[in-house]
Amino acid sequence: MKDQEGKQHAFFKKNQTMKAAEATLKGYTRGPKKLLPFLGPAFIAAVAYIDPGNFATNIASGSQYGYLLLWVILVSNLMAVLIQSMSAKLGIATGKNLPEVAQENFSKPVSIGLWIQAELVVMATDLAEFIGAALGLYLLFDIPLLLAAFIAAAASFAILEFQRRGFRPLEIVITGMVLIVVISFTIQLFYAKPEVSSLLKGLFVPNFRGVDSVLLAAGILGATVMPHAIYLHSALTQHRIIGKTEKERSKIFKYEFIDIIIAMAIAGVINASMLIVAAALFYKNGLNVKDLDVAFNEFGNLIGPSSAILFGIALLASGLSSSSVGTMSGDIIMQGFIKRRIPLYLRRAITMLPPLSIIALGVNPTLALVMSQVILSFGIAFALIPLIIFTSNRSIMGSLVNSRSTTFVAWSVATLIVGLNLFLLYQTFFG
């Protein structure tokens, strides 16, 4: 059993990349190459920011409101940089992940409560990712959705196998899939020919248009700032490169922050591209597209079959890559909060049951995706508030403790998210 666990979590352990990083810290590597050992963790975490839930909320927003909510993506992405940097910093400073630190500092009932809600968040995440991958196969190959779901299940198991080989192979596979999404939407932007003046106004002038636009903005936020990515990033940095002194840990974080900036910038551009393409094509033509299968067909009608195929490939790559990240996050959450583990393949099989059931029952896949993102927005605070508490504590963080300005901004972000969630709750039951 110990052997199996060691293989499952090999990407968290020391290897040649860590040795290269230690050499970097000693000054043996010069120039851009010194960054290479540090690149990777943020790219895995960033996959959570471009999962199929983003496709659903961004395309719905763009087709219904044009460029109006583009600023929400920008603000969400800036929040993501702050949040992921704090998570990465916690792992570097303590050598522990967020659930482990929470388990040590909170009472047992609180830890169990946080674990339960985190598992529910992972289930909602997995729902979006798995349905997205199945929908991508269904649209590309015109096979029954349930059969597509089983094929997606087999593919997600194959991706998990890379985890057993160490974190570098997994990072390469996931980065490759992110690149597929980038290429797909870059070409889509070229086809769409967006209006630059309207685009810039939507990006830099905050605005809403009724309650429904606020609800969609909450969906964008829930799809962009992902709770499970907050837990995951601290685990990806906790053992990857170990700083023996405060100075070394500060230098490690400096390089990891560059990794975060690059990865979050790519994720932000992808999310913005989704909304821009929907605004330039669907909103411009008076099409209110709420379903991804309708979007696929309209891409074919408005541009051509190649555009529809690119969209389907991007959706498939997004779903498969993000599903493995969700499984990894669930494993970290259980191990950290309650010090228990189950085999990754068993966890993957269990988390497949809800989306398979939804597909078998004939529930609208896009509706399930959008609702999952609203659920995720409620889970952000339960990950973010403990993260702020711990990273603002000098006895835990040492020299990597948050500055006062960082703490102020972080609490402002948390307050905004909680307030938006309360508004969503009120609108859902009383609006």
VENJOCOR-V330964 format. One record per backbone hydrogen bond with DSSP energy under -0.5 kcal/mol. NH is the residue of the N-H (numbers start at 1). CO is the residue of the C=O. E is the energy in kcal/mol with one decimal. If there is no record, write none. Layout:
nh:NH co:CO e:E
nh:NH co:CO e:E
//
This chain:
nh:5 co:1 e:-2.5
nh:6 co:2 e:-2.2
nh:7 co:3 e:-1.8
nh:8 co:4 e:-2.4
nh:9 co:5 e:-1.8
nh:10 co:7 e:-1.4
nh:12 co:9 e:-1.7
nh:13 co:10 e:-1.6
nh:19 co:15 e:-1.7
nh:20 co:16 e:-2.4
nh:21 co:17 e:-2.2
nh:22 co:18 e:-2.4
nh:23 co:19 e:-2.1
nh:24 co:20 e:-2.0
nh:25 co:21 e:-2.2
nh:26 co:22 e:-1.4
nh:27 co:24 e:-1.6
nh:28 co:23 e:-2.3
nh:33 co:30 e:-0.6
nh:34 co:31 e:-1.9
nh:35 co:32 e:-2.0
nh:36 co:33 e:-0.9
nh:38 co:35 e:-1.7
nh:39 co:35 e:-0.9
nh:39 co:36 e:-0.9
nh:43 co:40 e:-0.6
nh:44 co:40 e:-1.8
nh:45 co:41 e:-2.3
nh:46 co:42 e:-2.5
nh:47 co:43 e:-0.9
nh:47 co:44 e:-0.7
nh:48 co:45 e:-1.3
nh:49 co:46 e:-1.7
nh:50 co:47 e:-1.5
nh:51 co:48 e:-0.6
nh:54 co:51 e:-1.8
nh:55 co:51 e:-1.0
nh:56 co:52 e:-2.0
nh:57 co:53 e:-2.4
nh:58 co:54 e:-2.7
nh:59 co:55 e:-2.1
nh:60 co:56 e:-2.0
nh:61 co:57 e:-2.3
nh:62 co:58 e:-2.6
nh:63 co:59 e:-2.5
nh:64 co:60 e:-1.7
nh:65 co:61 e:-2.7
nh:66 co:62 e:-1.4
nh:68 co:65 e:-1.7
nh:70 co:67 e:-1.8
nh:71 co:202 e:-1.6
nh:72 co:69 e:-0.9
nh:73 co:69 e:-0.9
nh:73 co:70 e:-0.6
nh:74 co:70 e:-1.5
nh:75 co:71 e:-2.7
nh:76 co:72 e:-2.7
nh:77 co:73 e:-2.3
nh:78 co:74 e:-2.0
nh:79 co:75 e:-2.3
nh:80 co:76 e:-2.1
nh:81 co:77 e:-2.0
nh:82 co:78 e:-1.8
nh:83 co:79 e:-2.8
nh:84 co:80 e:-3.0
nh:85 co:81 e:-1.9
nh:86 co:82 e:-1.8
nh:87 co:83 e:-2.1
nh:88 co:84 e:-2.7
nh:89 co:85 e:-2.2
nh:90 co:86 e:-2.0
nh:91 co:87 e:-1.7
nh:92 co:88 e:-2.0
nh:93 co:89 e:-2.7
nh:94 co:90 e:-2.2
nh:95 co:91 e:-1.9
nh:96 co:90 e:-0.5
nh:101 co:97 e:-2.3
nh:102 co:98 e:-2.5
nh:103 co:99 e:-2.5
nh:104 co:100 e:-1.6
nh:105 co:101 e:-1.4
nh:106 co:102 e:-2.4
nh:111 co:107 e:-2.4
nh:112 co:108 e:-2.6
nh:113 co:109 e:-2.4
nh:114 co:110 e:-2.6
nh:115 co:111 e:-2.3
nh:116 co:112 e:-2.4
nh:117 co:113 e:-2.2
nh:118 co:114 e:-2.1
nh:119 co:115 e:-2.3
nh:120 co:116 e:-1.9
nh:121 co:117 e:-2.1
nh:122 co:118 e:-2.3
nh:123 co:119 e:-2.1
nh:124 co:120 e:-2.2
nh:125 co:121 e:-2.5
nh:126 co:122 e:-3.0
nh:127 co:123 e:-2.0
nh:128 co:124 e:-1.7
nh:129 co:125 e:-2.3
nh:130 co:126 e:-2.8
nh:131 co:127 e:-2.1
nh:132 co:128 e:-2.0
nh:133 co:129 e:-2.0
nh:134 co:130 e:-2.4
nh:135 co:131 e:-2.8
nh:136 co:132 e:-2.2
nh:137 co:133 e:-2.0
nh:138 co:134 e:-2.4
nh:139 co:135 e:-2.6
nh:140 co:136 e:-2.1
nh:141 co:137 e:-2.5
nh:142 co:138 e:-1.4
nh:148 co:144 e:-2.5
nh:149 co:145 e:-1.9
nh:150 co:146 e:-1.7
nh:151 co:147 e:-2.0
nh:152 co:148 e:-2.5
nh:153 co:149 e:-1.9
nh:154 co:150 e:-2.0
nh:155 co:151 e:-2.2
nh:156 co:152 e:-2.3
nh:157 co:153 e:-1.7
nh:158 co:154 e:-1.7
nh:159 co:155 e:-1.9
nh:160 co:156 e:-1.8
nh:161 co:157 e:-1.0
nh:162 co:158 e:-0.6
nh:162 co:159 e:-1.4
nh:163 co:159 e:-0.5
nh:163 co:160 e:-1.1
nh:164 co:160 e:-0.7
nh:164 co:161 e:-0.8
nh:165 co:162 e:-1.0
nh:166 co:163 e:-1.2
nh:170 co:166 e:-1.1
nh:171 co:167 e:-2.6
nh:172 co:168 e:-2.4
nh:173 co:169 e:-2.2
nh:174 co:170 e:-2.5
nh:175 co:171 e:-2.8
nh:176 co:172 e:-2.1
nh:177 co:173 e:-1.8
nh:178 co:174 e:-2.2
nh:179 co:175 e:-2.2
nh:180 co:176 e:-1.5
nh:181 co:177 e:-1.7
nh:182 co:178 e:-2.4
nh:183 co:179 e:-2.7
nh:184 co:180 e:-2.3
nh:185 co:181 e:-2.2
nh:186 co:182 e:-1.9
nh:187 co:183 e:-2.1
nh:188 co:184 e:-1.8
nh:189 co:185 e:-2.2
nh:190 co:186 e:-1.6
nh:191 co:187 e:-1.9
nh:192 co:188 e:-2.6
nh:193 co:189 e:-1.8
nh:196 co:194 e:-0.7
nh:199 co:195 e:-2.3
nh:200 co:196 e:-2.6
nh:201 co:197 e:-1.9
nh:202 co:198 e:-2.4
nh:203 co:199 e:-1.8
nh:204 co:200 e:-2.0
nh:205 co:201 e:-2.1
nh:206 co:204 e:-0.6
nh:209 co:210 e:-0.5
nh:214 co:210 e:-1.1
nh:215 co:211 e:-2.3
nh:216 co:212 e:-2.2
nh:217 co:213 e:-2.0
nh:218 co:214 e:-2.2
nh:219 co:215 e:-1.8
nh:220 co:216 e:-2.4
nh:221 co:217 e:-2.4
nh:222 co:218 e:-2.7
nh:223 co:219 e:-1.9
nh:224 co:220 e:-1.7
nh:225 co:221 e:-2.5
nh:226 co:224 e:-1.0
nh:230 co:226 e:-1.1
nh:230 co:227 e:-0.6
nh:231 co:227 e:-1.6
nh:232 co:228 e:-2.4
nh:233 co:229 e:-2.2
nh:234 co:230 e:-0.9
nh:235 co:231 e:-1.0
nh:235 co:232 e:-0.6
nh:236 co:232 e:-2.0
nh:237 co:233 e:-1.1
nh:238 co:234 e:-1.0
nh:239 co:235 e:-0.6
nh:241 co:237 e:-0.7
nh:243 co:241 e:-0.6
nh:249 co:245 e:-2.4
nh:250 co:246 e:-2.2
nh:251 co:247 e:-1.9
nh:252 co:248 e:-2.6
nh:253 co:249 e:-2.3
nh:254 co:250 e:-1.7
nh:255 co:251 e:-1.7
nh:256 co:252 e:-2.5
nh:257 co:253 e:-2.4
nh:258 co:254 e:-1.1
nh:259 co:255 e:-1.7
nh:260 co:256 e:-2.1
nh:261 co:257 e:-2.5
nh:262 co:258 e:-2.4
nh:263 co:259 e:-2.4
nh:264 co:260 e:-3.0
nh:265 co:261 e:-2.0
nh:266 co:262 e:-2.1
nh:267 co:263 e:-2.3
nh:268 co:264 e:-2.6
nh:269 co:265 e:-2.4
nh:270 co:266 e:-2.2
nh:271 co:267 e:-2.4
nh:272 co:268 e:-2.7
nh:273 co:269 e:-2.4
nh:274 co:270 e:-2.0
nh:275 co:271 e:-1.8
nh:276 co:272 e:-2.8
nh:277 co:273 e:-2.7
nh:278 co:274 e:-2.0
nh:279 co:275 e:-2.5
nh:280 co:276 e:-2.9
nh:281 co:277 e:-2.0
nh:282 co:278 e:-1.6
nh:283 co:278 e:-1.8
nh:284 co:279 e:-1.4
nh:285 co:281 e:-0.9
nh:286 co:283 e:-1.6
nh:287 co:282 e:-3.3
nh:288 co:286 e:-0.6
nh:289 co:287 e:-1.1
nh:290 co:288 e:-0.7
nh:295 co:291 e:-2.1
nh:296 co:292 e:-2.4
nh:297 co:293 e:-1.9
nh:298 co:294 e:-2.7
nh:299 co:295 e:-2.5
nh:300 co:296 e:-1.5
nh:301 co:297 e:-2.1
nh:302 co:298 e:-3.1
nh:303 co:299 e:-2.2
nh:304 co:299 e:-1.9
nh:307 co:304 e:-0.8
nh:308 co:304 e:-1.4
nh:309 co:305 e:-2.4
nh:310 co:306 e:-2.2
nh:311 co:307 e:-2.0
nh:312 co:308 e:-2.3
nh:313 co:309 e:-2.6
nh:314 co:310 e:-2.3
nh:315 co:311 e:-2.3
nh:316 co:312 e:-2.3
nh:317 co:313 e:-2.7
nh:318 co:314 e:-2.4
nh:319 co:315 e:-2.4
nh:320 co:316 e:-2.5
nh:321 co:317 e:-2.2
nh:322 co:318 e:-2.2
nh:323 co:319 e:-1.5
nh:324 co:320 e:-1.2
nh:325 co:321 e:-1.3
nh:326 co:322 e:-2.1
nh:327 co:323 e:-1.7
nh:328 co:324 e:-2.1
nh:329 co:325 e:-2.2
nh:330 co:326 e:-2.2
nh:331 co:327 e:-1.8
nh:332 co:328 e:-2.0
nh:333 co:329 e:-2.6
nh:334 co:330 e:-2.1
nh:335 co:331 e:-2.3
nh:336 co:332 e:-2.5
nh:337 co:333 e:-2.4
nh:338 co:334 e:-2.0
nh:339 co:334 e:-0.5
nh:339 co:335 e:-0.8
nh:340 co:334 e:-1.1
nh:347 co:343 e:-2.4
nh:348 co:344 e:-2.7
nh:349 co:345 e:-2.1
nh:350 co:346 e:-2.4
nh:351 co:347 e:-2.6
nh:352 co:348 e:-0.9
nh:353 co:349 e:-0.6
nh:353 co:350 e:-1.2
nh:355 co:351 e:-0.6
nh:356 co:352 e:-2.3
nh:357 co:353 e:-2.5
nh:358 co:354 e:-2.4
nh:359 co:355 e:-2.5
nh:360 co:356 e:-2.5
nh:361 co:357 e:-2.0
nh:362 co:358 e:-0.5
nh:362 co:359 e:-1.0
nh:363 co:358 e:-2.0
nh:368 co:364 e:-2.0
nh:369 co:365 e:-2.1
nh:370 co:366 e:-2.6
nh:371 co:367 e:-2.5
nh:372 co:368 e:-1.8
nh:373 co:369 e:-1.4
nh:374 co:370 e:-1.5
nh:375 co:371 e:-2.1
nh:376 co:372 e:-2.1
nh:377 co:373 e:-1.6
nh:378 co:374 e:-0.8
nh:378 co:375 e:-0.9
nh:379 co:375 e:-0.8
nh:379 co:376 e:-0.8
nh:380 co:376 e:-0.9
nh:383 co:379 e:-0.9
nh:383 co:380 e:-1.0
nh:384 co:380 e:-3.1
nh:385 co:381 e:-2.7
nh:387 co:383 e:-1.4
nh:388 co:384 e:-2.5
nh:389 co:385 e:-2.3
nh:390 co:386 e:-2.5
nh:391 co:387 e:-2.6
nh:392 co:388 e:-1.1
nh:393 co:390 e:-1.5
nh:394 co:392 e:-0.7
nh:396 co:393 e:-1.0
nh:397 co:393 e:-2.5
nh:398 co:394 e:-2.7
nh:400 co:397 e:-1.6
nh:401 co:398 e:-1.4
nh:402 co:391 e:-3.0
nh:407 co:403 e:-2.5
nh:408 co:404 e:-2.5
nh:409 co:405 e:-2.5
nh:410 co:406 e:-2.7
nh:411 co:407 e:-2.5
nh:412 co:408 e:-2.0
nh:413 co:409 e:-2.4
nh:414 co:410 e:-2.4
nh:415 co:411 e:-2.5
nh:416 co:412 e:-2.3
nh:417 co:413 e:-2.4
nh:418 co:414 e:-2.6
nh:419 co:415 e:-2.6
nh:420 co:416 e:-2.4
nh:421 co:417 e:-2.2
nh:422 co:418 e:-2.2
nh:423 co:419 e:-2.0
nh:424 co:420 e:-2.2
nh:425 co:421 e:-2.4
nh:426 co:422 e:-2.4
nh:427 co:423 e:-2.6
nh:428 co:424 e:-2.3
nh:429 co:425 e:-1.8
nh:430 co:426 e:-3.1
nh:431 co:426 e:-0.9
nh:431 co:427 e:-0.6
//
